[in-house]
């Protein structure tokens, strides 16, 4: 299953219109469709994960880029050196833009306000 039912419901409600997946080979085609339990999804575009922009995260099923994921997962997914990523995540935390979780981080209310201001 490509999407959890919770995410599919958010897609149907228009709350989610962007998804990121890590594949060795894409399992969908650009311009294709995907049959799901909430209906047919259209795949508009497939692009490299390196094109992820922080402001796009709010359009996904994730509350934040890390959303409980480890720095290793984030660095591998985004092709960013973990040695660069970890201190920069700490800088975001020091500015009050992220909150540390048991595993990973999430965007703080202040960080959400900042992202909203980028619109």
C-alpha positions in Angstrom: 0.0 0.0 0.0 1.4 3.4 -1.1 -0.7 5.5 1.3 -2.2 4.8 4.7 -6.0 5.4 5.0 -5.4 8.4 7.2 -3.4 10.0 4.4 -5.9 9.0 1.7 -8.6 10.7 3.7 -6.5 13.9 3.9 -5.9 13.7 0.1 -9.6 13.4 -0.5 -10.3 16.4 1.8 -7.7 18.4 -0.1 -5.4 18.7 2.9 -2.6 16.8 1.2 -1.6 17.3 -2.4 2.0 16.3 -2.4 3.8 13.0 -1.4 7.4 12.0 -1.1 8.5 8.4 -1.5 11.9 6.8 -1.7 12.1 4.2 -4.4 14.9 2.5 -6.2 12.5 2.5 -9.1 9.3 4.5 -9.2 6.2 2.3 -8.8 3.9 4.9 -10.5 4.3 6.9 -13.7 4.0 10.6 -14.2 0.6 11.4 -15.7 -0.7 8.0 -14.5 -3.3 7.1 -11.9 -3.4 5.1 -8.8 -6.6 3.3 -7.6 -7.1 3.6 -3.9 -9.8 3.0 -1.3 -11.0 6.6 -1.5 -10.9 6.8 -5.3 -8.6 7.4 -8.2 -5.5 9.5 -7.6 -3.7 11.3 -10.5 0.1 11.4 -10.5 0.9 14.8 -11.9 4.6 14.8 -11.5 7.5 12.7 -10.3 10.6 14.6 -9.2 13.9 13.8 -7.4 13.7 14.1 -3.6 16.5 16.6 -3.8 14.0 19.1 -5.0 12.1 19.1 -1.7 11.6 22.5 -0.3 10.9 23.1 3.4 7.7 25.1 2.5 6.4 22.0 0.6 6.3 19.8 3.7 3.0 21.3 4.9 1.4 20.0 1.6 2.4 16.4 2.5 1.1 13.9 5.1 4.0 14.8 7.4 3.9 17.6 10.0 7.6 18.1 9.4 10.3 16.8 7.3 11.6 14.6 10.1 8.2 13.7 11.7 9.8 11.2 14.0 12.4 10.0 11.6 16.1 9.8 12.4 18.8 12.1 11.1 20.1 9.1 9.2 16.8 8.6 7.4 16.5 12.3 6.5 20.1 12.5 5.3 19.8 9.4 3.2 16.5 10.5 1.7 17.6 14.0 0.9 21.2 13.0 0.0 22.5 15.4 2.6 25.6 14.5 4.7 24.5 13.5 8.3 27.4 15.5 9.6 26.0 18.6 8.0 22.4 17.9 8.9 22.6 17.3 12.6 24.2 20.6 13.6 21.8 22.4 11.3 18.8 20.7 12.9 20.2 21.8 16.3 20.4 25.4 15.0 16.7 25.3 14.1 15.9 24.0 17.6 17.9 26.8 19.1 15.8 29.3 17.1 12.7 27.6 18.4 11.6 26.4 15.0 11.7 22.6 15.8 10.9 20.4 18.8 12.9 17.3 19.6 11.0 14.0 19.8 12.2 10.7 21.2 13.2 9.9 17.6 13.5 12.8 15.2 12.1 16.3 15.4 8.9 18.2 14.4 8.1 21.7 13.5 7.2 23.9 16.5 4.3 26.3 16.6 6.8 29.1 15.9 8.2 27.1 13.0 4.7 26.6 11.6 4.1 30.4 11.8 7.4 31.0 10.0 6.4 28.5 7.2 3.0 30.1 6.9 4.7 33.5 6.4 6.6 32.0 3.4 3.4 31.7 1.4 
